[in-house]
Amino acid sequence: MRFVIAATMLTLISAGAHAAPPQGAKLSDIIAKVEQTPDIEYIDEVD
């Protein structure tokens, strides 16, 4: 039974990976919009 559930999950995940890209939006536009949110912080240096 676990094998069937695992196989189903892997199938659904791989089907989702082949979804069509959003129409009319460039990757750079999407990244710029995400970077404008206050939740994004970059790490300057690591000790």
PQR file with spaces between the fields and no chain letter, atoms N, CA, C, O and H, PARSE charges and radii, in Angstrom:
ATOM       1  N    MET     1       0.824   -1.195    0.000 -0.4000 1.5000
ATOM       2  CA   MET     1       0.000    0.000    0.000 -0.0000 2.0000
ATOM       3  C    MET     1       0.866    1.255    0.000  0.5500 1.7000
ATOM       4  O    MET     1       0.547    2.227   -0.685 -0.5500 1.4000
ATOM       5  N    ARG     2       1.955    1.241    0.761 -0.4000 1.5000
ATOM       6  CA   ARG     2       2.846    2.405    0.778 -0.0000 2.0000
ATOM       7  C    ARG     2       3.449    2.651   -0.599  0.5500 1.7000
ATOM       8  O    ARG     2       3.632    3.794   -1.017 -0.5500 1.4000
ATOM       9  H    ARG     2       2.214    0.451    1.317  0.4000 1.0000
ATOM      10  N    PHE     3       3.754    1.569   -1.291 -0.4000 1.5000
ATOM      11  CA   PHE     3       4.334    1.709   -2.629 -0.0000 2.0000
ATOM      12  C    PHE     3       3.363    2.405   -3.566  0.5500 1.7000
ATOM      13  O    PHE     3       3.776    3.253   -4.357 -0.5500 1.4000
ATOM      14  H    PHE     3       3.606    0.640   -0.951  0.4000 1.0000
ATOM      15  N    VAL     4       2.095    2.071   -3.496 -0.4000 1.5000
ATOM      16  CA   VAL     4       1.081    2.682   -4.363 -0.0000 2.0000
ATOM      17  C    VAL     4       0.946    4.165   -4.052  0.5500 1.7000
ATOM      18  O    VAL     4       0.852    4.987   -4.964 -0.5500 1.4000
ATOM      19  H    VAL     4       1.759    1.383   -2.854  0.4000 1.0000
ATOM      20  N    ILE     5       0.937    4.508   -2.777 -0.4000 1.5000
ATOM      21  CA   ILE     5       0.829    5.921   -2.381 -0.0000 2.0000
ATOM      22  C    ILE     5       2.068    6.688   -2.837  0.5500 1.7000
ATOM      23  O    ILE     5       1.950    7.793   -3.367 -0.5500 1.4000
ATOM      24  H    ILE     5       1.014    3.841   -2.037  0.4000 1.0000
ATOM      25  N    ALA     6       3.253    6.115   -2.637 -0.4000 1.5000
ATOM      26  CA   ALA     6       4.491    6.780   -3.048 -0.0000 2.0000
ATOM      27  C    ALA     6       4.535    6.954   -4.560  0.5500 1.7000
ATOM      28  O    ALA     6       4.944    8.005   -5.053 -0.5500 1.4000
ATOM      29  H    ALA     6       3.350    5.217   -2.206  0.4000 1.0000
ATOM      30  N    ALA     7       4.118    5.930   -5.298 -0.4000 1.5000
ATOM      31  CA   ALA     7       4.122    6.026   -6.756 -0.0000 2.0000
ATOM      32  C    ALA     7       3.135    7.083   -7.236  0.5500 1.7000
ATOM      33  O    ALA     7       3.426    7.812   -8.184 -0.5500 1.4000
ATOM      34  H    ALA     7       3.785    5.076   -4.897  0.4000 1.0000
ATOM      35  N    THR     8       1.990    7.175   -6.604 -0.4000 1.5000
ATOM      36  CA   THR     8       0.991    8.179   -6.973 -0.0000 2.0000
ATOM      37  C    THR     8       1.519    9.580   -6.701  0.5500 1.7000
ATOM      38  O    THR     8       1.356   10.481   -7.525 -0.5500 1.4000
ATOM      39  H    THR     8       1.753    6.583   -5.834  0.4000 1.0000
ATOM      40  N    MET     9       2.150    9.763   -5.551 -0.4000 1.5000
ATOM      41  CA   MET     9       2.695   11.080   -5.214 -0.0000 2.0000
ATOM      42  C    MET     9       3.785   11.483   -6.198  0.5500 1.7000
ATOM      43  O    MET     9       3.809   12.627   -6.653 -0.5500 1.4000
ATOM      44  H    MET     9       2.282    9.032   -4.882  0.4000 1.0000
ATOM      45  N    LEU    10       4.680   10.573   -6.530 -0.4000 1.5000
ATOM      46  CA   LEU    10       5.749   10.887   -7.477 -0.0000 2.0000
ATOM      47  C    LEU    10       5.190   11.223   -8.856  0.5500 1.7000
ATOM      48  O    LEU    10       5.712   12.100   -9.544 -0.5500 1.4000
ATOM      49  H    LEU    10       4.660    9.644   -6.161  0.4000 1.0000
ATOM      50  N    THR    11       4.146   10.538   -9.251 -0.4000 1.5000
ATOM      51  CA   THR    11       3.520   10.816  -10.542 -0.0000 2.0000
ATOM      52  C    THR    11       2.907   12.203  -10.555  0.5500 1.7000
ATOM      53  O    THR    11       3.059   12.942  -11.528 -0.5500 1.4000
ATOM      54  H    THR    11       3.722    9.826   -8.692  0.4000 1.0000
ATOM      55  N    LEU    12       2.211   12.562   -9.478 -0.4000 1.5000
ATOM      56  CA   LEU    12       1.583   13.881   -9.412 -0.0000 2.0000
ATOM      57  C    LEU    12       2.619   14.997   -9.354  0.5500 1.7000
ATOM      58  O    LEU    12       2.438   16.055   -9.958 -0.5500 1.4000
ATOM      59  H    LEU    12       2.087   11.961   -8.688  0.4000 1.0000
ATOM      60  N    ILE    13       3.705   14.756   -8.627 -0.4000 1.5000
ATOM      61  CA   ILE    13       4.759   15.769   -8.532 -0.0000 2.0000
ATOM      62  C    ILE    13       5.427   15.974   -9.891  0.5500 1.7000
ATOM      63  O    ILE    13       5.679   17.109  -10.293 -0.5500 1.4000
ATOM      64  H    ILE    13       3.853   13.897   -8.137  0.4000 1.0000
ATOM      65  N    SER    14       5.711   14.891  -10.592 -0.4000 1.5000
ATOM      66  CA   SER    14       6.366   15.027  -11.890 -0.0000 2.0000
ATOM      67  C    SER    14       5.419   15.644  -12.914  0.5500 1.7000
ATOM      68  O    SER    14       5.875   16.345  -13.818 -0.5500 1.4000
ATOM      69  H    SER    14       5.506   13.968  -10.265  0.4000 1.0000
ATOM      70  N    ALA    15       4.127   15.406  -12.799 -0.4000 1.5000
ATOM      71  CA   ALA    15       3.168   16.035  -13.710 -0.0000 2.0000
ATOM      72  C    ALA    15       3.108   17.532  -13.450  0.5500 1.7000
ATOM      73  O    ALA    15       2.959   18.315  -14.388 -0.5500 1.4000
ATOM      74  H    ALA    15       3.757   14.837  -12.064  0.4000 1.0000
ATOM      75  N    GLY    16       3.222   17.940  -12.196 -0.4000 1.5000
ATOM      76  CA   GLY    16       3.212   19.357  -11.863 -0.0000 2.0000
ATOM      77  C    GLY    16       4.466   20.067  -12.340  0.5500 1.7000
ATOM      78  O    GLY    16       4.432   21.267  -12.614 -0.5500 1.4000
ATOM      79  H    GLY    16       3.343   17.304  -11.434  0.4000 1.0000
ATOM      80  N    ALA    17       5.561   19.350  -12.440 -0.4000 1.5000
ATOM      81  CA   ALA    17       6.815   19.957  -12.897 -0.0000 2.0000
ATOM      82  C    ALA    17       6.763   20.308  -14.372  0.5500 1.7000
ATOM      83  O    ALA    17       7.530   21.156  -14.830 -0.5500 1.4000
ATOM      84  H    ALA    17       5.589   18.376  -12.217  0.4000 1.0000
ATOM      85  N    HIS    18       5.874   19.675  -15.123 -0.4000 1.5000
ATOM      86  CA   HIS    18       5.766   19.946  -16.545 -0.0000 2.0000
ATOM      87  C    HIS    18       4.646   20.930  -16.863  0.5500 1.7000
ATOM      88  O    HIS    18       4.177   20.987  -17.999 -0.5500 1.4000
ATOM      89  H    HIS    18       5.251   18.987  -14.751  0.4000 1.0000
ATOM      90  N    ALA    19       4.217   21.697  -15.877 -0.4000 1.5000
ATOM      91  CA   ALA    19       3.149   22.669  -16.083 -0.0000 2.0000
ATOM      92  C    ALA    19       3.645   23.786  -16.999  0.5500 1.7000
ATOM      93  O    ALA    19       4.841   24.068  -17.060 -0.5500 1.4000
ATOM      94  H    ALA    19       4.598   21.650  -14.954  0.4000 1.0000
ATOM      95  N    ALA    20       2.731   24.402  -17.693 -0.4000 1.5000
ATOM      96  CA   ALA    20       3.070   25.481  -18.620 -0.0000 2.0000
ATOM      97  C    ALA    20       3.527   26.712  -17.846  0.5500 1.7000
ATOM      98  O    ALA    20       2.985   27.006  -16.781 -0.5500 1.4000
ATOM      99  H    ALA    20       1.759   24.173  -17.644  0.4000 1.0000
ATOM     100  N    PRO    21       4.513   27.431  -18.363 -0.5600 1.5000
ATOM     101  CA   PRO    21       4.975   28.652  -17.695  0.2800 2.0000
ATOM     102  C    PRO    21       3.907   29.740  -17.784  0.5500 1.7000
ATOM     103  O    PRO    21       3.066   29.702  -18.681 -0.5500 1.4000
ATOM     104  N    PRO    22       3.927   30.692  -16.883 -0.5600 1.5000
ATOM     105  CA   PRO    22       2.939   31.772  -16.943  0.2800 2.0000
ATOM     106  C    PRO    22       3.081   32.574  -18.231  0.5500 1.7000
ATOM     107  O    PRO    22       4.196   32.860  -18.669 -0.5500 1.4000
ATOM     108  N    GLN    23       1.994   32.923  -18.813 -0.4000 1.5000
ATOM     109  CA   GLN    23       2.009   33.648  -20.078 -0.0000 2.0000
ATOM     110  C    GLN    23       2.219   35.145  -19.839  0.5500 1.7000
ATOM     111  O    GLN    23       1.588   35.734  -18.962 -0.5500 1.4000
ATOM     112  H    GLN    23       1.089   32.691  -18.457  0.4000 1.0000
ATOM     113  N    GLY    24       3.098   35.746  -20.616 -0.4000 1.5000
ATOM     114  CA   GLY    24       3.298   37.190  -20.578 -0.0000 2.0000
ATOM     115  C    GLY    24       4.201   37.690  -19.471  0.5500 1.7000
ATOM     116  O    GLY    24       4.374   38.902  -19.344 -0.5500 1.4000
ATOM     117  H    GLY    24       3.610   35.268  -21.329  0.4000 1.0000
ATOM     118  N    ALA    25       4.781   36.830  -18.671 -0.4000 1.5000
ATOM     119  CA   ALA    25       5.651   37.266  -17.589 -0.0000 2.0000
ATOM     120  C    ALA    25       7.051   36.715  -17.819  0.5500 1.7000
ATOM     121  O    ALA    25       7.247   35.510  -17.976 -0.5500 1.4000
ATOM     122  H    ALA    25       4.641   35.845  -18.773  0.4000 1.0000
ATOM     123  N    LYS    26       8.016   37.623  -17.836 -0.4000 1.5000
ATOM     124  CA   LYS    26       9.408   37.202  -17.950 -0.0000 2.0000
ATOM     125  C    LYS    26       9.921   36.819  -16.568  0.5500 1.7000
ATOM     126  O    LYS    26       9.424   37.305  -15.552 -0.5500 1.4000
ATOM     127  H    LYS    26       7.857   38.602  -17.709  0.4000 1.0000
ATOM     128  N    LEU    27      10.907   35.954  -16.543 -0.4000 1.5000
ATOM     129  CA   LEU    27      11.479   35.518  -15.283 -0.0000 2.0000
ATOM     130  C    LEU    27      12.052   36.701  -14.507  0.5500 1.7000
ATOM     131  O    LEU    27      11.916   36.759  -13.285 -0.5500 1.4000
ATOM     132  H    LEU    27      11.311   35.559  -17.369  0.4000 1.0000
ATOM     133  N    SER    28      12.681   37.627  -15.188 -0.4000 1.5000
ATOM     134  CA   SER    28      13.250   38.785  -14.507 -0.0000 2.0000
ATOM     135  C    SER    28      12.164   39.641  -13.858  0.5500 1.7000
ATOM     136  O    SER    28      12.388   40.217  -12.793 -0.5500 1.4000
ATOM     137  H    SER    28      12.792   37.580  -16.180  0.4000 1.0000
ATOM     138  N    ASP    29      10.978   39.731  -14.495 -0.4000 1.5000
ATOM     139  CA   ASP    29       9.868   40.480  -13.909 -0.0000 2.0000
ATOM     140  C    ASP    29       9.342   39.793  -12.655  0.5500 1.7000
ATOM     141  O    ASP    29       9.008   40.451  -11.670 -0.5500 1.4000
ATOM     142  H    ASP    29      10.796   39.263  -15.359  0.4000 1.0000
ATOM     143  N    ILE    30       9.271   38.467  -12.700 -0.4000 1.5000
ATOM     144  CA   ILE    30       8.794   37.713  -11.542 -0.0000 2.0000
ATOM     145  C    ILE    30       9.772   37.861  -10.380  0.5500 1.7000
ATOM     146  O    ILE    30       9.356   38.073   -9.242 -0.5500 1.4000
ATOM     147  H    ILE    30       9.543   37.933  -13.501  0.4000 1.0000
ATOM     148  N    ILE    31      11.077   37.750  -10.664 -0.4000 1.5000
ATOM     149  CA   ILE    31      12.093   37.874   -9.622 -0.0000 2.0000
ATOM     150  C    ILE    31      12.071   39.276   -9.028  0.5500 1.7000
ATOM     151  O    ILE    31      12.181   39.429   -7.811 -0.5500 1.4000
ATOM     152  H    ILE    31      11.415   37.578  -11.589  0.4000 1.0000
ATOM     153  N    ALA    32      11.932   40.295   -9.859 -0.4000 1.5000
ATOM     154  CA   ALA    32      11.883   41.672   -9.366 -0.0000 2.0000
ATOM     155  C    ALA    32      10.689   41.878   -8.447  0.5500 1.7000
ATOM     156  O    ALA    32      10.801   42.559   -7.428 -0.5500 1.4000
ATOM     157  H    ALA    32      11.843   40.171  -10.847  0.4000 1.0000
ATOM     158  N    LYS    33       9.555   41.300   -8.796 -0.4000 1.5000
ATOM     159  CA   LYS    33       8.364   41.440   -7.959 -0.0000 2.0000
ATOM     160  C    LYS    33       8.550   40.732   -6.618  0.5500 1.7000
ATOM     161  O    LYS    33       8.114   41.235   -5.582 -0.5500 1.4000
ATOM     162  H    LYS    33       9.465   40.747   -9.625  0.4000 1.0000
ATOM     163  N    VAL    34       9.193   39.575   -6.637 -0.4000 1.5000
ATOM     164  CA   VAL    34       9.437   38.847   -5.394 -0.0000 2.0000
ATOM     165  C    VAL    34      10.428   39.604   -4.521  0.5500 1.7000
ATOM     166  O    VAL    34      10.263   39.656   -3.302 -0.5500 1.4000
ATOM     167  H    VAL    34       9.547   39.166   -7.478  0.4000 1.0000
ATOM     168  N    GLU    35      11.449   40.188   -5.127 -0.4000 1.5000
ATOM     169  CA   GLU    35      12.464   40.907   -4.359 -0.0000 2.0000
ATOM     170  C    GLU    35      11.917   42.173   -3.716  0.5500 1.7000
ATOM     171  O    GLU    35      12.515   42.679   -2.766 -0.5500 1.4000
ATOM     172  H    GLU    35      11.583   40.146   -6.117  0.4000 1.0000
ATOM     173  N    GLN    36      10.817   42.691   -4.196 -0.4000 1.5000
ATOM     174  CA   GLN    36      10.235   43.911   -3.635 -0.0000 2.0000
ATOM     175  C    GLN    36       9.437   43.647   -2.360  0.5500 1.7000
ATOM     176  O    GLN    36       9.073   44.594   -1.663 -0.5500 1.4000
ATOM     177  H    GLN    36      10.331   42.281   -4.968  0.4000 1.0000
ATOM     178  N    THR    37       9.163   42.402   -2.043 -0.4000 1.5000
ATOM     179  CA   THR    37       8.422   42.090   -0.827 -0.0000 2.0000
ATOM     180  C    THR    37       9.315   42.285    0.387  0.5500 1.7000
ATOM     181  O    THR    37      10.520   42.045    0.306 -0.5500 1.4000
ATOM     182  H    THR    37       9.459   41.632   -2.609  0.4000 1.0000
ATOM     183  N    PRO    38       8.747   42.717    1.519 -0.5600 1.5000
ATOM     184  CA   PRO    38       9.582   42.979    2.710  0.2800 2.0000
ATOM     185  C    PRO    38      10.121   41.711    3.369  0.5500 1.7000
ATOM     186  O    PRO    38      10.975   41.799    4.251 -0.5500 1.4000
ATOM     187  N    ASP    39       9.646   40.546    2.966 -0.4000 1.5000
ATOM     188  CA   ASP    39      10.093   39.301    3.589 -0.0000 2.0000
ATOM     189  C    ASP    39      11.435   38.817    3.063  0.5500 1.7000
ATOM     190  O    ASP    39      12.039   37.927    3.662 -0.5500 1.4000
ATOM     191  H    ASP    39       8.951   40.474    2.250  0.4000 1.0000
ATOM     192  N    ILE    40      11.914   39.373    1.970 -0.4000 1.5000
ATOM     193  CA   ILE    40      13.159   38.923    1.348 -0.0000 2.0000
ATOM     194  C    ILE    40      14.339   39.662    1.969  0.5500 1.7000
ATOM     195  O    ILE    40      14.372   40.892    1.991 -0.5500 1.4000
ATOM     196  H    ILE    40      11.423   40.095    1.483  0.4000 1.0000
ATOM     197  N    GLU    41      15.299   38.904    2.471 -0.4000 1.5000
ATOM     198  CA   GLU    41      16.535   39.469    2.998 -0.0000 2.0000
ATOM     199  C    GLU    41      17.710   38.663    2.473  0.5500 1.7000
ATOM     200  O    GLU    41      17.660   37.434    2.426 -0.5500 1.4000
ATOM     201  H    GLU    41      15.273   37.904    2.453  0.4000 1.0000
ATOM     202  N    TYR    42      18.746   39.345    2.086 -0.4000 1.5000
ATOM     203  CA   TYR    42      19.943   38.681    1.602 -0.0000 2.0000
ATOM     204  C    TYR    42      20.998   38.671    2.696  0.5500 1.7000
ATOM     205  O    TYR    42      21.082   39.604    3.495 -0.5500 1.4000
ATOM     206  H    TYR    42      18.786   40.344    2.123  0.4000 1.0000
ATOM     207  N    ILE    43      21.808   37.610    2.731 -0.4000 1.5000
ATOM     208  CA   ILE    43      22.879   37.492    3.702 -0.0000 2.0000
ATOM     209  C    ILE    43      24.128   38.144    3.107  0.5500 1.7000
ATOM     210  O    ILE    43      24.574   37.770    2.022 -0.5500 1.4000
ATOM     211  H    ILE    43      21.740   36.852    2.081  0.4000 1.0000
ATOM     212  N    ASP    44      24.687   39.119    3.823 -0.4000 1.5000
ATOM     213  CA   ASP    44      25.871   39.816    3.335 -0.0000 2.0000
ATOM     214  C    ASP    44      27.133   38.985    3.550  0.5500 1.7000
ATOM     215  O    ASP    44      27.951   38.852    2.640 -0.5500 1.4000
ATOM     216  H    ASP    44      24.325   39.423    4.704  0.4000 1.0000
ATOM     217  N    GLU    45      27.291   38.431    4.741 -0.4000 1.5000
ATOM     218  CA   GLU    45      28.459   37.621    5.015 -0.0000 2.0000
ATOM     219  C    GLU    45      28.134   36.588    6.088  0.5500 1.7000
ATOM     220  O    GLU    45      27.205   36.752    6.879 -0.5500 1.4000
ATOM     221  H    GLU    45      26.626   38.540    5.479  0.4000 1.0000
ATOM     222  N    VAL    46      28.912   35.539    6.090 -0.4000 1.5000
ATOM     223  CA   VAL    46      28.732   34.454    7.052 -0.0000 2.0000
ATOM     224  C    VAL    46      29.989   34.343    7.890  0.5500 1.7000
ATOM     225  O    VAL    46      31.101   34.359    7.363 -0.5500 1.4000
ATOM     226  H    VAL    46      29.666   35.406    5.447  0.4000 1.0000
ATOM     227  N    ASP    47      29.809   34.232    9.191 -0.4000 1.5000
ATOM     228  CA   ASP    47      30.962   34.097   10.083 -0.0000 2.0000
ATOM     229  C    ASP    47      31.500   32.692   10.073  0.5500 1.7000
ATOM     230  O    ASP    47      32.473   32.398   10.768 -0.5500 1.4000
ATOM     231  H    ASP    47      28.905   34.220    9.619  0.4000 1.0000
